[in-house]
Amino acid sequence: MTITIKDESLTGDILNQIQIAVESEIITVKDIIEARVISEVETYNNKLPDYFKGFIRPTASEETLNGYKLKKASAKIDAEQQTFIALNAFQQNGYLVLVDDQQAESLTQEVIVTKKTTVSFVKLTPLVGG
């Protein structure tokens, strides 16, 4: 089964949309995040384009208008490391995960997946100042 994953801005604008395969009808939020990161990393590693365009920011990269540029040309991204970073960021409120417009509360929360299930990732902007 496949689910639609969207990257959204805080105002609801869709910035990116991908389809990922899931193996079961009942999965956890952690499973969704892992599947998303692994899918993006595998796509990048198989093609090695000039820029990584995805939700995560690869280690040793700089942000550009076209995506993230890795400092080493043709460097592969470590999916396990990026998955750990993405899971940690969720727990630290770095982004929200909305499943069918309902906010996910924890990595262990179970989700029933249907053909119409949509998952939105919304990056949160840290406040500046002190």
N, C-alpha and C positions, 0 to 999 in steps of 0.2 A: 504494500500500500504506500502511496506517496502523500505527503502533506505539503501545503504551501507555507513557506516562511517568508515573512516580510520584515524589512528594516524600516522603521518609521521614525519620523522626527517627533518632537514633543507636541507639535501642532497637528499631527496625524498625516503628514505628507509621506507617501511611500517613496523611499530612497532606493530600494533594491528589493527584488523578489526572486526566490529560487524554489525549486521543488526538491525535496529529499525523500528517500525511501526509508520506511520504518518497518520493522519485522513483526510487530505485534499490534493488536488493537488497543491494548492497555500498556502504556509506557509512562515513565516518570519524566519530570521536567529535566532532570539530569541527562536522561537518554536523548531528549530532544536537542539539548545544547551540544552534547558530544557528537551526535549525528551531523549536526549543522557544521561544527568546526571541522570534523574529519572530512566531510564532503568538500568544503571550501579548500582545505589544505591539499587534498588529493587532486582536485581539479588544477590547482596552481602547480603542484609538483609534477604533474604529468605533462604540462605545457611549458612551464617556466617562462611566462610572459615577463615583460619589463616591469609591470606593476601588479601588486596583489590588490584585488578589489574584493573586500569582504568585511565581515563584522569585526573580526579580531585584528589587532595590530601586531604583526609578526615581530619577534625579537630582532634587534639589530636592523631596524628599518626607519625610514623617515617618511612623514606624511607629506604628500604632494596633492596637487589638484586632481591628478589622474589615479590616485590610490596610494598605496604604500610601496615605496621603492626600497628593496633590500640593499644593504650596503655592499654585499658581495654579489656581483653579477652571477646569475645562474645558481644561486644558493637555494637549497631545498628547505622547506619549513618543517619543523618537528611537530607533528600532529599531537603527540602526547603532551608535550610541553604547552602548546597553545590551548589544549583542552583544559589542562589544570588551571591556566591563567583565566580562561573564560568562566569556569566553575567558581573560582575564587572571586572574580569580579561580580558574579551574580550574588554571592553571599555577602559581599561588601556593598551592595546596592549600587553597583556601577551601571546597571541597566535593568530594565523591567522585561519580563516575559509575559505576554498576554496570550492566552489560549482561548480562541473564540471570544475575544474581548473581555475575558476574565483574567485578572492578575494572578499569576502563579506566586504562591507564598514560600515554597521551599523546594529544594532539589528532589526530595522524596515524594512530592505530590504526584499522584497518579492522574493520568489523562486518558480518556477514552477517545480514540482516534477514529474518525469517519472520513469518507471521501471529501467532505466539505470542511474539515478541520483546517483552521488557519492559525498560525502562530506568528505573533509580532514581537520583534525585539526593539526596544526603545532605549537608546543610550541616554543616560542622564548627564547633564552638564553640571560639573561641580561649581559651587559658588566661589567667586573671587573675593578676597578680602579677609579680614580676620576680626 
